[in-house]
Amino acid sequence: MAEATAARPALWLVDKPAGPTSHDVVATARRRLPKGVKVGHSGTLDPFATGLLVLMVGRATRLAPFLTGLDKTYLATVKTGSTSHSGDTEGPISRSGDPATAEQIVAVLPGFVGTVRQRVPALSAVKVDGERLYARVRRGEEVTDLPERDVAIHALRLVDDLGDGEFVLQVHCGSGTYVRRLATDIGEVLGTGAYCTALRRTAVGAFSIDEAVAPDEVAVEGGSDPMRALGHMPRRDLEPDEARDVLHGRPVAQAGGTEGPVALVADGHLIAVGAADGHSVRPSVVIVSPR
């Protein structure tokens, strides 16, 4: 197939600007690659948000189930003393109280660290009754049946006081956390109201925004080895004959009794992810074509 020879499996770290959707960034990258090469991303950023978007190119798109759950880190600019129906600058925005002080912010942040029950924002891509919430809101419907979910916030700290009740918070969280909702919830606890005026994702798993390029710099050559994203996963280095077996879907022997996903590596590069049963590892996702 053309895709197998046109672009090796790779991850591209892209610095998304404000305005375009994550889908728009994927489309920009796809136009720079040979026809037929698949491109996906490992976690959506809202249009108003900027920062790190991890693109999967070629057969690396098959790794999506293992990448979407990676932790994220954000810098969120939060303005207190007002509320926003959208949780961000889209609004509508209403004055709701006196701005908070830095001391007040610092006092309430520990209460949001750990497993937190979070209501999904109305302007989100979550589906309710088969339709995305943002579509219903932008159609003018009043949405009250917002689902709730447990999210993990690993660390939350104040990094800058911008004055007039506006603060920059660093948020290290698990997948599925809505930082806009976090800003709203902080405002409710403060009693002042709050919303997110800017949001920048600075890390996804082991990847940093410092490594990112512009969307129009994605190319056939380059990018990061997908193995970097799976450093948390047990690893099995393969001999040449074992690598051939894996590429043809055959299991390899397992040392030890580990069960679950295992990164299968040949010559230092990820070629597949396998499922270990304590005795052998059977490839479940192969990202390199057999030769």
Secondary structure, DSSP 8 states (H G I E B T S, - for coil): -HHHHHS-SEEEEEEE-SSS-HHHHHHHHHHTS-TT--EEESS---TT-EEEEEEEEGGGGGGHHHHTT--EEEEEEEEESEEESSSSTTS-EEE-S----HHHHHHHGGGGSEEEEEE--SSSS-EETTEEHHHHHHTT-------EEEEEEEEEEEEEEEETTEEEEEEEE-TT--HHHHHHHHHHHHTS-EEEEEEEEEEETTEEGGG-B-GGG--SS--B-GGGGGTTS-EEE--HHHHHHHHTT--EE-SS--EEEEEEEETTEEEEEEEEESSEEEEEEE-S---
